[in-house]
């Protein structure tokens, strides 16, 4: 499993129940996301295209986030975006798919009028952190302990959208 060794096994089990997935989908559909990008694998032999990745961003969230995540309040700057999620299936890692999604997010964020974009990442997720750093993000020094995810620690990254 992708997050094995990053998140506790019990937390992974809780986060992947049908109820948890439905709750996450409902939350995402009820909140303003300025952009959702989908990466698909070309179909062959009359097959349907296969989704191999996605990214979603929107306004930067604060502590009053309805999911109850203990994020600090964003600065009172209305032009700050947040990358909520970026995911690529493991068999498409190191193919450029993630970088294409990130480039698309940055272009959409700039076109929407955002000046910079932040993200939160599990501190122990070294692969993701390397990807974000290669993509120009820098650690801000902010962190949060996410109780709903087994008390794991997340850190914030930020960059200009250019």
Phi and psi in degrees as a GROMACS rama.xvg file:
@    title "Ramachandran Plot"
@    xaxis  label "Phi"
@    yaxis  label "Psi"
@TYPE xy
-59.0448  -42.2867  UNK-2
-97.5027  9.63076  UNK-3
-61.7872  130.224  UNK-4
88.5294  -13.6381  UNK-5
-102.101  -43.9158  UNK-6
-113.446  147.572  UNK-7
-59.8671  145.125  UNK-8
-55.0341  -41.2227  UNK-9
-63.4327  -38.0109  UNK-10
-66.554  -44.2694  UNK-11
-57.9785  -42.5009  UNK-12
-62.879  -42.1346  UNK-13
-66.5007  -39.5763  UNK-14
-75.1006  -14.0882  UNK-15
-112.482  13.5255  UNK-16
-70.6065  155.643  UNK-17
-55.6279  -36.4107  UNK-18
-66.048  -42.3865  UNK-19
-66.0289  -39.6938  UNK-20
-66.7851  -41.4651  UNK-21
-63.3101  -42.1591  UNK-22
-62.607  -42.8186  UNK-23
-64.1822  -44.6502  UNK-24
-62.0671  -40.7781  UNK-25
-64.2131  -44.0248  UNK-26
-60.034  -47.1686  UNK-27
-63.7389  -36.5195  UNK-28
-73.1324  -21.4784  UNK-29
-91.9184  -7.14997  UNK-30
-113.947  149.845  UNK-31
-69.7919  115.009  UNK-32
-117.902  120.298  UNK-33
-69.9975  -26.3071  UNK-34
-154.032  135.462  UNK-35
-129.473  124.688  UNK-36
-114.383  142.327  UNK-37
-121.597  133.885  UNK-38
-104.356  127.163  UNK-39
-121.17  149.801  UNK-40
-91.523  131.251  UNK-41
-56.7511  142.071  UNK-42
-84.3499  154.036  UNK-43
-137.778  156.693  UNK-44
53.6637  41.1228  UNK-45
73.8425  9.68572  UNK-46
-80.9973  155.473  UNK-47
-72.4672  151.103  UNK-48
-64.0132  151.089  UNK-49
-110.34  127.884  UNK-50
-73.2826  127.244  UNK-51
-117.695  -2.13003  UNK-52
-177.422  164.8  UNK-53
-155.515  161.695  UNK-54
-144.718  146.836  UNK-55
-141.152  138.565  UNK-56
-144.71  165.624  UNK-57
-174.454  -159.073  UNK-58
-62.5653  145.7  UNK-59
-63.3506  133.302  UNK-60
-86.125  162.917  UNK-61
-128.235  -169.303  UNK-62
-63.6854  -23.78  UNK-63
-82.2963  11.1923  UNK-64
-51.0759  131.813  UNK-65
-66.3436  -16.3617  UNK-66
-78.5084  -5.96124  UNK-67
77.9478  18.6846  UNK-68
-76.7739  137.789  UNK-69
-84.4677  49.1713  UNK-70
-78.0703  144.145  UNK-71
-62.8841  153.947  UNK-72
-61.9432  137.958  UNK-73
-69.6458  157.432  UNK-74
-58.4228  154.499  UNK-75
-77.0182  57.4253  UNK-76
-120.683  108.399  UNK-77
-69.4121  -9.71947  UNK-78
-101.812  27.4867  UNK-79
-101.812  129.961  UNK-80
-104.717  167.966  UNK-81
-135.899  133.611  UNK-82
-81.7859  110.167  UNK-83
-77.7828  -37.1191  UNK-84
-161.522  145.532  UNK-85
-144.734  130.486  UNK-86
-146.132  136.957  UNK-87
-132.285  134.096  UNK-88
-61.58  144.843  UNK-89
-55.0811  -33.3824  UNK-90
-74.177  -0.0341038  UNK-91
-116.396  9.55914  UNK-92
-65.1947  148.872  UNK-93
61.3184  28.4745  UNK-94
-111.504  -3.90598  UNK-95
94.7645  -5.8628  UNK-96
-60.9182  -46.8812  UNK-97
-62.1238  -40.4714  UNK-98
-67.734  -36.766  UNK-99
-65.6836  -41.1037  UNK-100
-62.2856  -45.0374  UNK-101
-62.7565  -43.8229  UNK-102
-59.445  -40.4341  UNK-103
-64.3169  -42.5279  UNK-104
-61.3008  -46.6778  UNK-105
-63.1996  -40.36  UNK-106
-66.1115  -44.3731  UNK-107
-63.8619  -41.6487  UNK-108
-62.232  -43.5157  UNK-109
-64.3899  -42.8728  UNK-110
-66.7028  -22.5875  UNK-111
-86.7196  -9.6584  UNK-112
101.458  7.04624  UNK-113
-76.0288  143.782  UNK-114
-93.1796  -32.8358  UNK-115
-148.048  170.502  UNK-116
-140.289  139.747  UNK-117
-118.849  170.841  UNK-118
-155.84  158.819  UNK-119
-115.212  137.941  UNK-120
-138.215  144.689  UNK-121
-59.4298  126.574  UNK-122
-56.391  -35.2858  UNK-123
-80.6791  -3.43891  UNK-124
-85.3091  79.17  UNK-125
-63.9287  -36.9439  UNK-126
-62.0206  -47.0027  UNK-127
-64.0957  -42.2256  UNK-128
-61.1136  -40.7955  UNK-129
-62.4491  -42.2177  UNK-130
-60.0868  -46.3615  UNK-131
-65.4161  -38.8778  UNK-132
-67.2199  -40.5056  UNK-133
-63.5966  -30.5391  UNK-134
-82.8662  6.54327  UNK-135
94.075  5.07744  UNK-136
-81.9369  149.034  UNK-137
-127.664  144.575  UNK-138
-63.3804  134.87  UNK-139
-91.3246  -17.8815  UNK-140
97.1149  -7.26058  UNK-141
-86.0398  145.205  UNK-142
-144.91  162.397  UNK-143
-148.262  143.554  UNK-144
-99.803  123.134  UNK-145
-98.8319  101.208  UNK-146
-61.0406  -38.0654  UNK-147
-70.3862  -4.63176  UNK-148
-121.882  38.5536  UNK-149
75.9594  19.0809  UNK-150
75.4997  23.0088  UNK-151
-71.6859  159.419  UNK-152
-102.405  134.195  UNK-153
-116.257  151.591  UNK-154
-124.943  155.4  UNK-155
-100.916  140.664  UNK-156
-118.987  156.784  UNK-157
-150.577  151.871  UNK-158
-156.107  160.099  UNK-159
-72.9218  151.575  UNK-160
-89.7346  -9.05027  UNK-161
